[in-house]
């Protein structure tokens, strides 16, 4: 049961995608991705958990930037990787 807003929402900033053309790491590696996620703390663009490399999750863990949003057209949601929940 939720007790209030996710405390990680305080880390959300007004960001622009650093690599709007795709996943930052996948572009560098020449690797494919499925869907893109935008870090709402720094603007990193990573690939989703359905992608082979799961760079969004890795970024959230490594950089301690837990809140991402979908960068897919027509999608409007945010996810906290710490709480594994929509925020």
C-alpha positions in Angstrom: 0.0 0.0 0.0 1.4 3.4 -1.0 2.0 5.8 1.9 2.6 8.9 -0.2 4.5 10.2 -3.2 7.8 8.5 -4.2 10.6 10.3 -2.4 12.8 9.9 -5.5 10.6 12.4 -7.3 12.7 15.1 -5.6 15.5 14.1 -8.0 13.4 15.0 -11.1 14.8 17.9 -13.1 13.9 19.7 -16.3 16.1 17.8 -18.7 16.6 17.4 -22.4 17.6 14.0 -24.0 21.4 13.9 -24.4 21.0 11.5 -27.4 17.5 11.9 -28.7 18.4 9.7 -31.7 18.7 6.6 -29.4 20.3 4.8 -26.4 23.6 6.5 -25.6 25.5 3.2 -25.0 23.8 1.3 -27.8 24.7 4.0 -30.3 28.3 3.8 -29.1 28.3 0.0 -29.2 26.3 -0.4 -32.4 23.8 -2.5 -30.5 20.0 -2.6 -31.1 17.4 -1.5 -28.6 13.6 -2.0 -28.2 12.3 1.1 -26.4 14.0 4.2 -25.0 13.9 5.7 -21.4 14.9 9.2 -20.4 16.6 9.8 -17.0 14.8 12.6 -15.3 17.8 13.6 -13.3 20.5 14.1 -16.0 18.9 13.5 -19.5 20.7 10.2 -20.2 18.8 8.1 -22.8 18.9 4.4 -22.2 17.3 1.3 -23.5 14.5 -0.6 -21.7 14.5 -3.9 -19.9 13.2 -5.6 -23.1 16.4 -4.5 -24.9 19.4 -6.8 -24.9 21.6 -4.5 -22.8 19.1 -2.8 -20.4 21.1 0.4 -20.3 18.4 2.5 -18.6 18.3 0.1 -15.6 22.1 0.1 -15.4 22.2 3.9 -15.5 19.6 4.1 -12.7 21.7 1.8 -10.6 25.2 3.0 -11.4 24.4 6.8 -11.2 21.7 6.5 -8.5 19.3 8.3 -10.8 16.2 6.1 -10.2 13.4 8.0 -12.0 13.0 7.6 -15.8 10.2 8.3 -18.2 9.3 6.7 -21.5 10.8 8.4 -24.5 8.4 6.6 -26.8 5.9 8.7 -28.9 2.4 8.6 -27.3 3.6 7.3 -23.9 3.4 9.4 -20.8 4.6 7.6 -17.7 7.4 7.6 -15.2 9.1 4.7 -13.4 11.2 4.4 -10.2 13.8 1.7 -10.5 14.3 1.7 -6.7 10.6 1.0 -5.9 9.9 -0.9 -9.2 6.7 1.2 -9.6 5.1 3.9 -11.7 5.4 7.3 -10.1 
